[in-house]
Amino acid sequence: SPYRGAGRPEATFMIESAIDEAAKVIGIDRAELRARNLIKPEMLPYQTKLMFNYDSGDFPAILEEALHLSEYHNFNKRCAISKKNGRIRGIGLATHIEVAGGPFGMRIKEVARLKVNREGIFTIAPGSMSVGQSLETSFPEIVARELNIEADKIQYIQGDTDYLPSGRGSGGSAATITGGSAIINAAEILIKKGSEIAADVLECDISDIKYDSGNFYEKNALDTILDWSQIVQYSNQPDGLDIIGEFTPSAPTYPNGCHICEVEIDTTTGKCFVLDYVAVEDVGTALYPVLIEGQILGGIVQGISQALGESLIYDETGQLSTGSFMDYQMPIASDFPKFRIKTHPVKTKINPLGAKGVGESGTVGALAATLSAIQ
């Protein structure tokens, strides 16, 4: 079944393993070989030989920041300490890039429904489904920012086919990229509609209407201000103003980053201990840092678990022996160190948010970095 990242963790592991081996054969440091071959910012946009067109990023700066945070160049000192304690120590790194907002080559439209009622209360219903990314937090915040109003005036409802004409759902790290952009489109249409009504009520040209902080007014006559509840009443729409916003990305986005993992291995038992983990990620505009860090952390844990513990084991009759979580190893907090996660945002122009997607980045980098450390 498709794992989080759907093939990209495994492909990244193969590529990064080849680079590690090349560095060993050539006789130079793994980080140095990567640094020499990274695409420089001045080379962007960059058309690869594998169809992809990287539009933005600062890959060298991300590598350098991760090396600094992990104290990569002092690894030998830590290695000597482990040796005294009868263990071997390994450090691994992965400079990964993935594709988001896909599937690649498919331009899928997303919609969002935005309503405002006679009390001036807004409702946002996105086609993207919240499956743990906290869209119920971030999407109302996007509405609040675009309309310049308080977030407590906005209700979130999970979209469904009775309420929306369509919806791409969740997947491919596309929820914020496409869903958030559809919300921006809906907010823009709603403000335009409100401005038309305000111009009609105030008997002026629409170009003279200004909107700010939930209020409409004529720029040369500030004595009359119309708020959203009044706009709805003048609209003659009993259920309020109801807008459908849409967004279709012109191209995918390319989240990227650098992960550095440090492990110790007990040579008598083979037990692997993850001691330190650094991740520096470019997910484009970092809209909500706490939510971003949570998704990256969860992805890293899943990637490490894929490397160290998760396994489908069948007996000689073909019966699955790890069919429940009593047998199938799941990661728990005590298995891991305190992760150090930083974002290095480089905006994309593919969508109005400048976001690149975040949901799968942690796993894409973690599998390769962990196995690199073990190797």
C-alpha positions as CSV (number, residue, x, y, z in Angstrom):
1,S,0.0,0.0,0.0
2,P,1.3,3.5,-0.7
3,Y,3.3,4.8,2.3
4,R,3.4,8.4,3.3
5,G,5.3,10.1,0.5
6,A,4.2,7.3,-1.9
7,G,7.5,6.1,-3.3
8,R,9.5,9.3,-2.7
9,P,11.1,8.1,0.6
10,E,12.4,4.9,-1.2
11,A,13.6,6.8,-4.3
12,T,15.4,9.3,-2.1
13,F,17.0,6.5,-0.1
14,M,18.4,5.0,-3.3
15,I,19.7,8.3,-4.7
16,E,21.3,9.3,-1.3
17,S,22.9,5.9,-0.9
18,A,24.5,6.2,-4.3
19,I,25.9,9.6,-3.4
20,D,27.2,8.3,-0.1
21,E,28.9,5.4,-2.0
22,A,30.3,7.8,-4.6
23,A,31.8,10.0,-1.8
24,K,33.5,6.9,-0.3
25,V,34.9,5.8,-3.7
26,I,36.2,9.3,-4.5
27,G,37.5,9.8,-1.0
28,I,35.8,13.1,-0.1
29,D,33.3,14.0,2.6
30,R,29.6,13.2,1.8
31,A,28.5,16.7,2.7
32,E,31.2,18.2,0.4
33,L,30.1,16.0,-2.6
34,R,26.5,17.2,-2.1
35,A,27.6,20.8,-1.8
36,R,29.5,20.7,-5.0
37,N,26.6,19.3,-7.0
38,L,23.6,21.2,-5.5
39,I,21.7,23.5,-7.9
40,K,22.5,27.1,-7.0
41,P,19.7,29.7,-6.5
42,E,20.9,31.7,-9.6
43,M,20.3,28.6,-11.7
44,L,16.6,28.6,-10.9
45,P,14.1,27.9,-12.5
46,Y,15.9,24.6,-13.3
47,Q,14.7,22.1,-15.8
48,T,15.8,18.6,-14.9
49,K,16.3,15.6,-17.2
50,L,13.5,13.9,-15.4
51,M,10.6,16.2,-16.4
52,F,10.7,18.3,-13.3
53,N,11.1,22.1,-13.4
54,Y,12.3,23.4,-10.0
55,D,10.9,27.0,-9.7
56,S,12.5,28.1,-6.4
57,G,14.7,27.1,-3.5
58,D,18.0,27.7,-1.8
59,F,19.5,24.2,-1.5
60,P,23.1,25.2,-0.6
61,A,21.9,27.4,2.3
62,I,19.7,24.6,3.7
63,L,22.5,22.1,3.6
64,E,24.8,24.6,5.3
65,E,22.3,25.4,8.0
66,A,21.6,21.7,8.8
67,L,25.4,21.0,9.0
68,H,25.8,23.8,11.4
69,L,22.8,22.8,13.6
70,S,24.0,19.2,13.8
71,E,27.6,20.1,14.5
72,Y,28.4,17.7,11.6
73,H,32.0,18.6,11.4
74,N,32.6,17.7,15.1
75,F,31.2,14.2,14.6
76,N,34.5,12.4,15.1
77,K,34.8,13.7,18.7
78,R,31.4,12.2,19.5
79,C,32.3,9.0,17.7
80,A,35.3,8.6,20.0
81,I,33.1,8.9,23.1
82,S,30.8,6.2,21.8
83,K,33.8,3.9,21.1
84,K,34.9,4.2,24.7
85,N,31.4,3.1,25.8
86,G,31.6,0.0,23.5
87,R,29.2,1.3,20.8
88,I,29.6,2.4,17.2
89,R,28.3,5.8,16.1
90,G,27.0,6.8,12.7
91,I,25.8,10.1,11.1
92,G,23.7,10.2,8.0
93,L,22.4,13.0,5.8
94,A,19.9,13.4,3.1
95,T,19.3,16.4,0.8
96,H,15.9,15.6,-0.4
97,I,13.4,17.2,-2.8
98,E,9.9,16.1,-3.5
99,V,6.9,17.1,-5.6
100,A,3.6,18.3,-4.0
101,G,0.2,19.4,-5.2
102,G,0.0,16.6,-7.7
103,P,-0.2,13.9,-8.8
104,F,2.5,15.1,-11.1
105,G,1.3,16.1,-14.5
106,M,-2.3,16.4,-13.3
107,R,-3.8,19.9,-12.7
108,I,-6.7,19.2,-10.3
109,K,-9.1,22.0,-9.4
110,E,-10.0,22.7,-5.8
111,V,-13.0,24.6,-4.6
112,A,-14.0,26.4,-1.4
113,R,-17.4,27.7,-0.3
114,L,-17.5,30.9,1.7
115,K,-20.8,32.3,3.2
116,V,-21.6,35.3,5.3
117,N,-25.0,35.6,7.0
118,R,-27.2,38.5,8.3
119,E,-25.3,38.5,11.6
120,G,-22.0,38.9,9.9
121,I,-20.8,35.4,10.7
122,F,-18.8,33.6,8.0
123,T,-18.7,29.9,7.2
124,I,-15.9,28.3,5.2
125,A,-16.3,24.8,3.7
126,P,-13.2,23.6,1.7
127,G,-13.1,20.7,-0.8
128,S,-9.9,19.7,1.0
129,M,-10.6,17.3,3.9
130,S,-8.9,17.7,7.2
131,V,-7.2,14.4,8.1
132,G,-4.8,15.6,10.8
133,Q,-3.3,18.7,9.1
134,S,-5.4,21.1,11.3
135,L,-7.2,22.7,8.4
136,E,-9.9,23.6,10.9
137,T,-7.3,25.9,12.4
138,S,-5.5,27.2,9.3
139,F,-8.3,27.7,6.8
140,P,-10.4,30.0,9.1
141,E,-7.1,31.9,9.7
142,I,-6.7,32.4,6.0
143,V,-10.2,33.7,5.7
144,A,-9.6,36.1,8.6
145,R,-6.4,37.4,7.1
146,E,-7.9,37.9,3.6
147,L,-11.0,39.6,4.9
148,N,-9.1,41.4,7.7
149,I,-11.5,40.3,10.4
150,E,-11.4,38.4,13.7
151,A,-11.1,34.6,13.4
152,D,-13.8,34.1,15.9
153,K,-16.3,35.3,13.4
154,I,-15.5,32.3,11.1
155,Q,-17.0,28.8,11.3
156,Y,-15.4,25.8,9.7
157,I,-17.4,22.9,8.3
158,Q,-16.0,19.9,6.6
159,G,-17.0,20.0,3.0
160,D,-19.1,17.2,1.5
161,T,-20.9,16.6,-1.8
162,D,-24.2,17.9,-0.5
163,Y,-22.5,21.2,0.1
164,L,-19.9,21.6,-2.6
165,P,-20.0,20.9,-6.4
166,S,-16.7,19.1,-6.2
167,G,-13.5,18.7,-4.1
168,R,-10.1,17.1,-4.6
169,G,-10.0,15.8,-1.0
170,S,-6.7,15.4,0.7
171,G,-3.4,13.9,-0.6
172,G,-0.2,14.9,-2.2
173,S,0.5,17.6,0.4
174,A,-1.9,19.8,-1.6
175,A,-4.5,20.8,1.0
176,T,-3.1,24.3,1.8
177,I,-1.6,24.8,-1.7
178,T,-4.9,24.3,-3.5
179,G,-7.5,24.6,-0.8
180,G,-6.0,27.7,0.8
181,S,-5.7,29.3,-2.6
182,A,-9.3,28.5,-3.4
183,I,-10.3,30.2,-0.2
184,I,-8.3,33.3,-1.2
185,N,-10.2,33.3,-4.5
186,A,-13.5,33.0,-2.7
187,A,-12.6,35.9,-0.4
188,E,-11.6,38.1,-3.3
189,I,-14.9,37.4,-5.0
190,L,-16.9,38.1,-1.8
191,I,-15.2,41.4,-1.3
192,K,-15.9,42.4,-4.9
193,K,-19.6,41.4,-4.4
194,G,-19.7,43.4,-1.2
195,S,-18.2,46.4,-2.9
196,E,-20.8,46.2,-5.7
197,I,-23.6,46.2,-3.1
198,A,-22.0,49.1,-1.1
199,A,-21.6,51.2,-4.2
200,D,-25.3,50.7,-5.0
201,V,-26.3,51.6,-1.5
202,L,-24.0,54.6,-1.2
203,E,-24.8,55.7,-4.8
204,C,-21.2,56.0,-5.9
205,D,-18.9,54.3,-8.4
206,I,-17.5,50.9,-7.3
207,S,-14.0,52.3,-7.8
208,D,-14.7,54.8,-4.9
209,I,-15.5,52.0,-2.5
210,K,-12.9,51.0,0.0
211,Y,-12.9,47.9,2.2
212,D,-11.0,47.6,5.5
213,S,-11.4,45.4,8.6
214,G,-14.9,44.2,7.7
215,N,-16.3,47.6,6.6
216,F,-17.1,49.2,3.3
217,Y,-17.2,53.0,2.8
218,E,-16.9,55.6,0.1
219,K,-13.3,56.9,0.2
220,N,-14.4,60.6,0.1
221,A,-17.3,60.2,2.5
222,L,-16.3,58.4,5.7
223,D,-19.6,59.3,7.6
224,T,-21.4,56.2,6.3
225,I,-19.8,52.8,6.9
226,L,-21.4,49.4,6.0
227,D,-20.4,46.3,7.8
228,W,-20.9,42.7,6.5
229,S,-24.2,42.2,8.3
230,Q,-25.6,45.4,6.6
231,I,-24.2,44.3,3.2
232,V,-26.0,41.0,3.5
233,Q,-29.3,42.7,4.4
234,Y,-29.0,45.0,1.4
235,S,-28.2,42.0,-0.8
236,N,-31.8,40.8,-0.6
237,Q,-30.4,37.2,-0.2
238,P,-32.3,35.6,2.7
239,D,-29.6,33.1,3.4
240,G,-26.7,35.6,3.0
241,L,-24.0,35.9,0.4
242,D,-22.7,32.6,-0.8
243,I,-19.5,32.3,-2.9
244,I,-17.7,29.5,-4.6
245,G,-13.9,30.0,-5.0
246,E,-11.7,27.9,-7.2
247,F,-8.0,27.3,-7.8
248,T,-6.2,25.1,-10.3
249,P,-2.4,25.1,-9.9
250,S,-0.4,25.8,-13.1
251,A,2.4,23.4,-11.9
252,P,3.4,21.3,-8.9
253,T,5.6,22.6,-6.1
254,Y,8.8,21.2,-4.8
255,P,9.3,21.1,-1.0
256,N,12.9,20.3,-0.1
257,G,15.2,20.1,2.8
258,C,18.2,18.5,4.5
259,H,17.9,15.9,7.3
260,I,20.8,14.8,9.5
261,C,20.4,11.8,11.7
262,E,22.9,10.5,14.4
263,V,22.7,7.0,15.8
264,E,24.6,4.6,18.1
265,I,24.5,0.9,17.7
266,D,25.2,-1.7,20.4
267,T,27.5,-4.2,18.6
268,T,26.5,-7.1,20.8
269,T,22.7,-6.8,20.3
270,G,22.5,-4.8,17.1
271,K,20.1,-2.4,18.9
272,C,20.0,1.0,17.2
273,F,19.5,4.2,19.3
274,V,18.6,7.5,17.5
275,L,20.6,10.1,19.4
276,D,20.1,13.3,17.5
277,Y,18.0,14.5,14.6
278,V,18.1,17.8,12.6
279,A,15.8,18.8,9.8
280,V,15.8,22.0,7.8
281,E,12.9,22.3,5.4
282,D,11.8,24.7,2.7
283,V,8.0,24.3,2.5
284,G,7.6,27.8,1.0
285,T,5.7,30.4,3.0
286,A,5.6,29.1,6.6
287,L,2.0,30.0,7.3
288,Y,1.6,28.3,10.7
289,P,4.9,27.3,12.2
290,V,3.4,25.1,15.0
291,L,1.3,23.1,12.5
292,I,4.3,22.8,10.1
293,E,6.6,21.5,12.8
294,G,4.0,19.0,13.9
295,Q,3.6,17.6,10.5
296,I,7.3,17.4,9.8
297,L,7.9,15.8,13.2
298,G,5.2,13.1,12.6
299,G,6.7,12.5,9.1
300,I,10.2,12.0,10.5
301,V,9.0,9.6,13.1
302,Q,7.2,7.6,10.4
303,G,10.3,7.6,8.2
304,I,12.6,6.5,11.1
305,S,10.1,3.8,12.0
306,Q,10.1,2.6,8.4
307,A,13.9,2.3,8.6
308,L,14.1,0.6,12.0
309,G,11.0,-1.3,12.9
310,E,8.0,-1.5,10.7
311,S,7.9,-4.8,8.8
312,L,5.2,-7.1,7.3
313,I,6.2,-10.6,8.2
314,Y,4.5,-13.7,6.7
315,D,4.9,-17.3,8.0
316,E,5.6,-20.3,5.8
317,T,1.9,-20.7,5.0
318,G,1.6,-17.1,3.8
319,Q,-0.3,-16.0,6.9
320,L,0.5,-12.4,8.0
321,S,2.2,-12.6,11.4
322,T,2.2,-8.8,12.1
323,G,-1.4,-8.2,11.4
324,S,-2.1,-6.1,14.6
325,F,-0.4,-3.4,16.5
326,M,0.5,-6.0,19.1
327,D,2.9,-7.5,16.6
328,Y,3.6,-4.7,14.2
329,Q,6.1,-2.2,15.7
330,M,4.7,1.2,16.1
331,P,7.0,4.2,17.1
332,I,6.6,5.6,20.6
333,A,8.0,8.8,22.1
334,S,10.7,7.1,24.1
335,D,12.3,5.7,20.9
336,F,13.4,9.2,19.8
337,P,15.5,12.2,20.9
338,K,14.3,15.8,20.9
339,F,14.0,16.7,17.2
340,R,15.4,20.0,16.0
341,I,13.2,21.3,13.2
342,K,13.7,24.5,11.3
343,T,12.1,26.0,8.3
344,H,14.0,27.9,5.6
345,P,11.1,29.4,3.6
346,V,11.6,30.3,-0.1
347,K,8.3,31.4,-1.6
348,T,7.0,29.8,-4.8
349,K,5.0,31.8,-7.3
350,I,2.9,28.8,-8.3
351,N,0.1,29.8,-5.9
352,P,-0.9,33.0,-4.1
353,L,0.1,31.7,-0.7
354,G,3.7,31.0,-1.8
355,A,3.3,27.6,0.0
356,K,5.0,24.4,-1.3
357,G,3.3,21.7,0.9
358,V,4.5,20.0,4.0
359,G,2.7,16.8,4.8
360,E,5.2,14.3,3.3
361,S,8.6,16.1,3.6
362,G,9.5,14.6,7.0
363,T,9.1,11.0,5.8
364,V,10.9,11.6,2.4
365,G,14.0,12.8,4.2
366,A,13.9,10.6,7.3
367,L,14.2,7.1,5.7
368,A,17.3,8.1,3.7
369,A,19.0,10.0,6.6
370,T,18.4,7.2,9.1
371,L,19.6,4.4,6.9
372,S,22.6,6.6,5.9
373,A,23.6,6.9,9.5
374,I,23.3,3.1,10.1
375,Q,25.3,2.3,6.9
